[in-house]
Amino acid sequence: MKFRKRLHHEFAADSVQGEELGTTEISDFNWVIDPIDGTRKFIRGIPTWGISIALEYLSKVVVAAIALPSTGDV
């Protein structure tokens, strides 16, 4: 939740969409966040789950990133 609040603080006009928390009001810029991408792997202790974030502009992805905290990969 802290990251989502930070995004809202830095980019107040942008919308934020998350699997767990739903979507704020839609705007031209939309941040898409999945704090546990690979939930089943996370639950089973398989280290290939990750955190993913993307920024869309007018419904097209312009940048995305994935971090795998259990393996240290970013």
Short mmCIF file of the C-alpha atoms (twelve columns), coordinates in Angstrom:
data_MODEL
# 
_entry.id   MODEL 
# 
loop_
_atom_site.group_PDB 
_atom_site.id 
_atom_site.type_symbol 
_atom_site.label_atom_id 
_atom_site.label_alt_id 
_atom_site.label_comp_id 
_atom_site.label_asym_id 
_atom_site.label_seq_id 
_atom_site.Cartn_x 
_atom_site.Cartn_y 
_atom_site.Cartn_z 
_atom_site.pdbx_PDB_model_num 
ATOM 1  C CA . MET A 1  0.000   0.000   0.000   1 
ATOM 2  C CA . LYS A 2  2.880   2.372   0.709   1 
ATOM 3  C CA . PHE A 3  4.089   2.210   -2.913  1 
ATOM 4  C CA . ARG A 4  0.604   2.945   -4.229  1 
ATOM 5  C CA . LYS A 5  0.335   5.979   -1.942  1 
ATOM 6  C CA . ARG A 6  3.743   7.178   -3.130  1 
ATOM 7  C CA . LEU A 7  2.665   6.902   -6.769  1 
ATOM 8  C CA . HIS A 8  -0.477  8.872   -5.997  1 
ATOM 9  C CA . HIS A 9  1.586   11.523  -4.214  1 
ATOM 10 C CA . GLU A 10 4.110   11.882  -7.062  1 
ATOM 11 C CA . PHE A 11 1.652   11.489  -9.953  1 
ATOM 12 C CA . ALA A 12 -1.696  12.617  -8.537  1 
ATOM 13 C CA . ALA A 13 -3.372  12.915  -11.955 1 
ATOM 14 C CA . ASP A 14 -2.486  9.317   -12.936 1 
ATOM 15 C CA . SER A 15 -4.727  6.349   -12.230 1 
ATOM 16 C CA . VAL A 16 -3.467  3.296   -10.354 1 
ATOM 17 C CA . GLN A 17 -4.713  -0.232  -10.969 1 
ATOM 18 C CA . GLY A 18 -3.928  -3.202  -8.778  1 
ATOM 19 C CA . GLU A 19 -5.203  -6.739  -8.551  1 
ATOM 20 C CA . GLU A 20 -5.720  -6.524  -4.803  1 
ATOM 21 C CA . LEU A 21 -6.942  -2.932  -4.459  1 
ATOM 22 C CA . GLY A 22 -8.892  -2.246  -7.642  1 
ATOM 23 C CA . THR A 23 -8.567  0.835   -9.835  1 
ATOM 24 C CA . THR A 24 -8.689  4.544   -9.116  1 
ATOM 25 C CA . GLU A 25 -10.430 6.864   -11.592 1 
ATOM 26 C CA . ILE A 26 -9.022  6.180   -15.087 1 
ATOM 27 C CA . SER A 27 -6.736  8.778   -16.688 1 
ATOM 28 C CA . ASP A 28 -4.427  8.923   -19.724 1 
ATOM 29 C CA . PHE A 29 -1.579  7.576   -17.578 1 
ATOM 30 C CA . ASN A 30 -2.362  4.358   -15.721 1 
ATOM 31 C CA . TRP A 31 0.006   2.513   -13.363 1 
ATOM 32 C CA . VAL A 32 -0.594  -1.252  -13.150 1 
ATOM 33 C CA . ILE A 33 0.816   -2.956  -10.038 1 
ATOM 34 C CA . ASP A 34 0.894   -6.621  -9.080  1 
ATOM 35 C CA . PRO A 35 2.623   -6.934  -5.685  1 
ATOM 36 C CA . ILE A 36 2.761   -10.743 -5.874  1 
ATOM 37 C CA . ASP A 37 2.860   -11.876 -9.492  1 
ATOM 38 C CA . GLY A 38 2.852   -15.657 -9.232  1 
ATOM 39 C CA . THR A 39 0.801   -16.084 -6.072  1 
ATOM 40 C CA . ARG A 40 0.700   -19.880 -6.312  1 
ATOM 41 C CA . LYS A 41 4.494   -20.036 -6.528  1 
ATOM 42 C CA . PHE A 42 4.762   -17.625 -3.600  1 
ATOM 43 C CA . ILE A 43 2.451   -19.800 -1.484  1 
ATOM 44 C CA . ARG A 44 4.432   -22.937 -2.380  1 
ATOM 45 C CA . GLY A 45 7.761   -21.281 -1.582  1 
ATOM 46 C CA . ILE A 46 8.998   -21.403 -5.187  1 
ATOM 47 C CA . PRO A 47 11.288  -18.345 -5.546  1 
ATOM 48 C CA . THR A 48 10.149  -17.288 -9.027  1 
ATOM 49 C CA . TRP A 49 7.280   -15.060 -7.896  1 
ATOM 50 C CA . GLY A 50 7.770   -11.363 -8.447  1 
ATOM 51 C CA . ILE A 51 6.573   -7.814  -8.129  1 
ATOM 52 C CA . SER A 52 5.530   -6.238  -11.398 1 
ATOM 53 C CA . ILE A 53 4.701   -2.671  -12.322 1 
ATOM 54 C CA . ALA A 54 3.886   -1.042  -15.632 1 
ATOM 55 C CA . LEU A 55 2.909   2.388   -16.856 1 
ATOM 56 C CA . GLU A 56 0.339   2.697   -19.635 1 
ATOM 57 C CA . TYR A 57 -0.318  5.802   -21.667 1 
ATOM 58 C CA . LEU A 58 -3.625  5.791   -23.530 1 
ATOM 59 C CA . SER A 59 -3.908  2.007   -22.868 1 
ATOM 60 C CA . LYS A 60 -0.465  1.190   -24.333 1 
ATOM 61 C CA . VAL A 61 2.378   0.009   -22.098 1 
ATOM 62 C CA . VAL A 62 5.273   2.474   -22.242 1 
ATOM 63 C CA . VAL A 63 7.473   1.029   -19.483 1 
ATOM 64 C CA . ALA A 64 7.426   -2.036  -17.228 1 
ATOM 65 C CA . ALA A 65 9.623   -3.632  -14.576 1 
ATOM 66 C CA . ILE A 66 9.737   -6.853  -12.609 1 
ATOM 67 C CA . ALA A 67 11.629  -7.634  -9.400  1 
ATOM 68 C CA . LEU A 68 12.190  -11.126 -7.996  1 
ATOM 69 C CA . PRO A 69 12.891  -10.426 -4.306  1 
ATOM 70 C CA . SER A 70 13.622  -14.045 -3.350  1 
ATOM 71 C CA . THR A 71 16.393  -14.352 -5.916  1 
ATOM 72 C CA . GLY A 72 17.597  -10.736 -5.808  1 
ATOM 73 C CA . ASP A 73 16.908  -10.220 -9.513  1 
ATOM 74 C CA . VAL A 74 15.571  -6.898  -10.764 1 
# 
